[in-house]
Amino acid sequence: MNKEIISNEEAISIVSIFIIGTSTIIITGLDAKQDLWLATILAFIMAFPMILIYSRLNCIFEGKDLYDILVICFGKFIGKLIGIIYVWFAFHLASIVVRDFGEYAIISGMKDTPLIVFIIITTILIIWVLKEGIEVMGRLSQIFLIGIVILLFFTFVLLIPKMNINYVSPVLYNGIQPVIKAAFTAFSFPFSETVIFTMIFTNFKYKKSSYKIYIYSLILSSIVILITSLSTVLVLGVNESLLNYVPTYVTVSRLNIGHMLQRLEVVISFIFIVGAFIKVSICLLAACRGVAKILGYNDYKFIVTPLGLLMVDFSCLLYSNIMEFIEWSLKIWKYYAFPFQVILPIFIWIFAEIRNKKLLNR
């Protein structure tokens, strides 16, 4: 497999945008209602051990990704079989997010344009970026992350006068159970979706770089998600937030400062578009690398176009409407993704440590 090396800063930018992007419009902690901020913090705490496991998997066998580790630990047959499972997970997540992108474009104002148009245009751009290599994505992500943080900070400051602190009180009025339930949802989406990066990260400047990349990205993205979701609830309140498909968009749309600053919801649209683009690109890259390694090829780029076109078809078949998508994302995804994000990684990590110890003792 051709080596594609990116700097730690570029990797942190990619992972951070991957986490932040789609979570700016789908707030996953609203089950906790006014305790949403507690659920986000708890989700961060829950995700931290898994982030350490993902980091360890990326550095335990130098220069090897998850697909390589599976073959090293379990042999070609079982290793490639588990690899196929992860190819499916990456491909499915890519299809979900690109469909999400299309649905958002329609909701945010382009109602007369067919869904398939948005999906095809996005996929063509993603195919081009992947054929150029992850280095291009890394450089773009560094620039975009700076812009995203500045825009979100600017928007948060402007929203302060519209906030009502009573919307987040009293604390734990409904008990701890809704907080735990909401935290589990946020743990699965978006934090633990970073398991995808174990399939593409292989070459770092230093062996322990993966820890720095995952941890810094988790901290930064958690802060951004906490501020974004908390701002939404403080402005709209819990009930109105629950009634809207894209509450963050609605929140920012209420900002009108004179004749100079209007239609600031474009900020949320920009962040979501960039985040969705990076996320689909990474997921499709992970799937393509997996297919190439399972089939025994050294280069994945020839697979990008056919798999991208297959993603277009599959994404259109996933749901019949936006309500089904929201239901799947917030109610079903966490249970569906749990084996891919938690059970299998822990299982693989244990076997990888045993295998690594045996190799070192030879």
Backbone hydrogen bonds, N-H to C=O, Kabsch-Sander energy under -0.5 kcal/mol:
donor,donor_aa,acceptor,acceptor_aa,energy
2,N,298,N,-1.2
5,I,3,K,-0.5
6,I,203,N,-0.6
11,A,7,S,-2.4
12,I,8,N,-2.6
13,S,9,E,-2.0
14,I,10,E,-2.3
15,V,11,A,-2.6
16,S,12,I,-2.4
17,I,13,S,-2.3
18,F,14,I,-2.4
19,I,15,V,-1.9
20,I,16,S,-2.9
21,G,17,I,-2.7
23,S,19,I,-0.6
24,T,20,I,-0.6
24,T,21,G,-1.3
25,I,22,T,-1.1
26,I,22,T,-1.4
27,I,25,I,-0.7
28,T,26,I,-0.7
30,L,27,I,-0.6
32,A,29,G,-1.8
33,K,30,L,-1.7
35,D,32,A,-2.2
36,L,33,K,-1.6
38,L,35,D,-0.7
39,A,35,D,-1.9
40,T,36,L,-2.1
41,I,37,W,-1.8
42,L,38,L,-2.5
43,A,39,A,-2.4
44,F,40,T,-1.9
45,I,41,I,-2.0
46,M,42,L,-2.5
47,A,43,A,-2.2
48,F,44,F,-1.5
50,M,46,M,-0.6
51,I,47,A,-2.4
52,L,48,F,-1.9
53,I,49,P,-1.7
54,Y,50,M,-2.7
55,S,51,I,-2.4
56,R,52,L,-2.3
57,L,53,I,-2.4
58,N,54,Y,-1.5
59,C,55,S,-0.7
59,C,56,R,-0.9
60,I,56,R,-1.9
61,F,57,L,-0.5
62,E,60,I,-0.6
63,G,202,T,-0.9
64,K,61,F,-2.0
66,L,198,T,-2.5
69,I,65,D,-2.4
70,L,66,L,-2.3
71,V,67,Y,-1.4
72,I,68,D,-2.3
73,C,69,I,-2.6
74,F,70,L,-2.4
75,G,71,V,-1.7
78,I,74,F,-0.5
79,G,75,G,-2.0
80,K,76,K,-2.3
81,L,77,F,-1.8
82,I,78,I,-2.5
83,G,79,G,-1.9
84,I,80,K,-2.1
85,I,81,L,-1.3
86,Y,82,I,-1.8
87,V,83,G,-2.2
88,W,84,I,-2.3
89,F,85,I,-1.9
90,A,86,Y,-2.6
91,F,87,V,-2.6
92,H,88,W,-3.0
93,L,89,F,-2.4
94,A,90,A,-2.2
95,S,91,F,-2.2
96,I,92,H,-2.3
97,V,93,L,-2.4
98,V,94,A,-2.3
99,R,95,S,-1.8
100,D,96,I,-2.3
101,F,97,V,-2.3
102,G,98,V,-1.8
103,E,99,R,-2.6
104,Y,100,D,-2.5
105,A,101,F,-2.1
106,I,102,G,-1.6
107,I,103,E,-2.4
108,S,104,Y,-2.7
109,G,106,I,-1.2
110,M,105,A,-1.9
111,K,109,G,-0.7
113,T,110,M,-1.2
117,V,114,P,-1.1
118,F,114,P,-0.9
119,I,115,L,-1.8
120,I,116,I,-2.5
121,I,117,V,-2.3
122,T,118,F,-2.3
123,T,119,I,-2.3
124,I,120,I,-2.4
125,L,121,I,-1.9
126,I,122,T,-2.2
127,I,123,T,-2.7
128,W,124,I,-1.9
129,V,125,L,-2.3
130,L,126,I,-2.6
131,K,127,I,-1.8
132,E,128,W,-1.3
133,G,129,V,-1.2
136,V,133,G,-1.0
137,M,133,G,-1.0
138,G,134,I,-2.4
139,R,135,E,-2.0
140,L,136,V,-2.3
141,S,137,M,-2.4
142,Q,138,G,-1.7
143,I,139,R,-1.4
144,F,140,L,-2.6
145,L,141,S,-2.8
146,I,142,Q,-1.4
147,G,143,I,-1.7
148,I,144,F,-2.8
149,V,145,L,-2.5
150,I,146,I,-2.2
151,L,147,G,-2.5
152,L,148,I,-2.5
153,F,149,V,-2.3
154,F,150,I,-2.5
155,T,151,L,-2.5
156,F,152,L,-2.6
157,V,153,F,-2.2
158,L,154,F,-1.8
159,L,155,T,-1.5
160,I,156,F,-0.9
160,I,157,V,-0.7
162,K,159,L,-1.7
163,M,159,L,-0.5
163,M,160,I,-1.6
164,N,234,L,-2.4
167,Y,164,N,-2.0
168,V,165,I,-1.5
169,S,166,N,-1.3
173,Y,170,P,-1.1
175,G,172,L,-1.3
180,I,176,I,-2.2
181,K,177,Q,-2.5
182,A,178,P,-2.4
183,A,179,V,-2.5
184,F,180,I,-2.1
185,T,181,K,-1.5
186,A,182,A,-2.3
187,F,183,A,-2.5
188,S,184,F,-1.8
189,F,185,T,-2.7
191,F,186,A,-1.4
192,S,187,F,-2.6
193,E,190,P,-1.1
194,T,191,F,-1.3
195,V,192,S,-1.5
196,I,193,E,-1.9
197,F,194,T,-1.7
198,T,195,V,-1.4
199,M,196,I,-1.7
200,I,197,F,-0.9
201,F,197,F,-2.6
204,F,202,T,-0.6
209,S,206,Y,-1.7
210,S,207,K,-0.6
211,Y,208,K,-1.0
212,K,208,K,-1.0
213,I,209,S,-2.5
214,Y,210,S,-2.5
215,I,211,Y,-2.5
216,Y,212,K,-2.3
217,S,213,I,-1.9
218,L,214,Y,-2.4
219,I,215,I,-2.4
220,L,216,Y,-2.5
221,S,217,S,-2.6
222,S,218,L,-2.1
223,I,219,I,-2.0
224,V,220,L,-2.1
225,I,221,S,-2.8
226,L,222,S,-2.5
227,I,223,I,-2.4
228,T,224,V,-2.6
229,S,225,I,-2.8
230,L,226,L,-2.3
231,S,227,I,-2.3
232,T,228,T,-1.8
233,V,229,S,-2.0
234,L,230,L,-2.5
235,V,231,S,-1.5
236,L,232,T,-3.0
237,G,232,T,-0.5
237,G,233,V,-1.7
241,S,237,G,-1.7
242,L,238,V,-2.3
243,L,239,N,-1.2
244,N,240,E,-0.8
244,N,241,S,-0.7
250,V,246,V,-1.7
251,T,247,P,-2.5
252,V,248,T,-2.3
253,S,249,Y,-1.8
254,R,250,V,-0.6
254,R,251,T,-1.2
255,L,252,V,-1.9
256,N,254,R,-0.8
257,I,261,L,-2.9
258,G,256,N,-0.8
260,M,257,I,-0.7
261,L,257,I,-2.0
262,Q,260,M,-0.7
264,L,255,L,-0.7
266,V,263,R,-1.3
267,V,264,L,-2.1
269,S,265,E,-2.0
270,F,266,V,-2.5
271,I,267,V,-2.3
272,F,268,I,-2.6
273,I,269,S,-2.7
274,V,270,F,-2.5
275,G,271,I,-2.7
276,A,272,F,-3.3
277,F,273,I,-2.2
278,I,274,V,-2.5
279,K,275,G,-2.5
280,V,276,A,-2.7
281,S,277,F,-2.1
282,I,278,I,-2.5
283,C,279,K,-2.4
284,L,280,V,-2.8
285,L,281,S,-2.3
286,A,282,I,-2.5
287,A,283,C,-2.2
288,C,284,L,-2.6
289,R,285,L,-2.7
290,G,286,A,-1.9
291,V,287,A,-2.5
292,A,288,C,-2.4
293,K,289,R,-2.3
294,I,290,G,-2.6
295,L,291,V,-2.1
296,G,292,A,-0.6
297,Y,292,A,-3.1
303,I,300,Y,-1.8
304,V,300,Y,-0.6
304,V,301,K,-0.6
305,T,301,K,-0.6
307,L,303,I,-2.3
308,G,304,V,-2.4
309,L,305,T,-2.4
310,L,306,P,-1.9
311,M,307,L,-1.9
312,V,308,G,-1.6
313,D,309,L,-1.7
314,F,310,L,-2.6
315,S,311,M,-2.7
316,C,312,V,-1.2
317,L,313,D,-0.7
317,L,314,F,-0.9
318,L,314,F,-0.7
325,F,321,N,-1.4
326,I,322,I,-2.4
327,E,323,M,-2.3
328,W,324,E,-2.5
329,S,325,F,-2.7
330,L,326,I,-2.4
331,K,327,E,-2.1
332,I,327,E,-0.8
332,I,328,W,-1.1
333,W,328,W,-3.0
335,Y,332,I,-1.0
336,Y,332,I,-2.1
337,A,333,W,-3.3
338,F,334,K,-0.8
341,Q,337,A,-2.5
342,V,338,F,-2.8
343,I,338,F,-1.3
344,L,339,P,-2.9
346,I,342,V,-2.1
347,F,343,I,-2.2
348,I,344,L,-3.1
349,W,345,P,-2.6
350,I,346,I,-2.3
351,F,347,F,-1.8
352,A,348,I,-2.6
353,E,349,W,-2.4
354,I,350,I,-2.0
355,R,351,F,-2.7
356,N,352,A,-2.7
357,K,353,E,-2.2
358,K,354,I,-1.9
359,L,355,R,-2.1
360,L,356,N,-2.1
361,N,357,K,-1.6
362,R,359,L,-0.7
